[in-house]
């Protein structure tokens, strides 16, 4: 969000580094927390897809949206699947 708002000192590399750090922290979940980790990883992919789409990075947004849709489907979150599918439709063919 900071990058989308144009905050000083925030760039693509910093945002990508922070996203990867968050994903690594999720991967290091304690035993028995698989569903919770999957939810947060999917949430990050979802947010990332929307932020990339808002910045016009369509190819990267499509990849993040695909990961998010697969994650939401795996979690049985039909409403979230429909929402990210709508984003995917807006990203098609442009």
C-alpha positions as CSV (number, residue, x, y, z in Angstrom):
1,X,0.0,0.0,0.0
2,X,2.9,2.4,0.8
3,X,4.2,2.0,-2.8
4,X,0.7,2.6,-4.2
5,X,0.4,5.8,-2.1
6,X,3.8,7.0,-3.4
7,X,5.4,7.2,0.0
8,X,9.0,8.4,0.0
9,X,11.7,5.8,0.3
10,X,9.4,2.9,-0.9
11,X,10.2,1.2,-4.2
12,X,9.4,-2.1,-6.0
13,X,12.5,-3.8,-4.6
14,X,11.6,-2.9,-1.0
15,X,8.0,-4.1,-1.4
16,X,9.1,-7.4,-3.0
17,X,11.6,-8.0,-0.2
18,X,9.0,-7.4,2.5
19,X,6.5,-9.7,0.7
20,X,9.1,-12.4,0.5
21,X,10.0,-12.0,4.1
22,X,6.3,-12.4,5.1
23,X,6.0,-15.5,2.9
24,X,9.1,-17.0,4.5
25,X,7.7,-16.3,8.0
26,X,4.5,-18.0,7.0
27,X,6.5,-21.0,5.7
28,X,8.1,-21.3,9.1
29,X,4.8,-22.0,10.8
30,X,4.6,-24.2,13.9
31,X,3.3,-27.8,13.4
32,X,-0.5,-28.0,13.2
33,X,-1.0,-24.6,11.7
34,X,-1.1,-25.5,8.1
35,X,-4.6,-24.1,7.4
36,X,-3.7,-20.8,9.1
37,X,-0.4,-20.5,7.1
38,X,-2.2,-21.3,3.9
39,X,-4.8,-18.6,4.6
40,X,-2.2,-15.9,5.2
41,X,-0.1,-16.9,2.2
42,X,-3.2,-16.7,0.0
43,X,-4.2,-13.4,1.5
44,X,-0.8,-12.0,0.7
45,X,-1.0,-13.3,-2.9
46,X,-4.5,-11.7,-3.2
47,X,-3.4,-8.3,-1.9
48,X,-0.3,-8.5,-4.1
49,X,-2.4,-9.2,-7.1
50,X,-4.7,-6.2,-6.4
51,X,-1.7,-3.8,-5.8
52,X,0.1,-4.9,-8.9
53,X,-3.1,-4.5,-11.0
54,X,-3.6,-1.0,-9.6
55,X,0.0,-0.1,-10.7
56,X,-0.5,-1.5,-14.1
57,X,1.8,-4.5,-13.7
58,X,-0.7,-6.8,-15.5
59,X,1.5,-9.9,-16.0
60,X,2.7,-10.0,-12.4
61,X,-0.8,-9.3,-11.2
62,X,-2.2,-12.2,-13.3
63,X,0.4,-14.6,-11.8
64,X,-0.4,-13.5,-8.2
65,X,-4.1,-13.7,-8.9
66,X,-3.8,-17.2,-10.2
67,X,-1.9,-18.2,-7.0
68,X,-4.5,-16.5,-4.8
69,X,-7.4,-18.1,-6.7
70,X,-5.9,-21.6,-6.2
71,X,-5.3,-20.9,-2.5
72,X,-8.8,-19.7,-1.9
73,X,-10.2,-22.7,-3.8
74,X,-8.1,-25.0,-1.7
75,X,-9.4,-23.3,1.4
76,X,-13.0,-23.6,0.2
77,X,-13.5,-19.8,0.3
78,X,-16.0,-19.5,-2.6
79,X,-16.6,-15.8,-2.0
80,X,-12.9,-15.0,-2.2
81,X,-12.6,-17.2,-5.3
82,X,-15.3,-15.2,-7.0
83,X,-13.7,-11.9,-6.0
84,X,-10.3,-12.8,-7.3
85,X,-11.9,-14.3,-10.5
86,X,-13.4,-10.9,-11.1
87,X,-9.9,-9.4,-10.9
88,X,-8.6,-12.0,-13.3
89,X,-11.4,-11.1,-15.8
90,X,-10.3,-7.4,-15.7
91,X,-6.7,-8.5,-16.3
92,X,-7.5,-10.6,-19.4
93,X,-6.5,-9.6,-22.9
94,X,-5.3,-6.1,-22.2
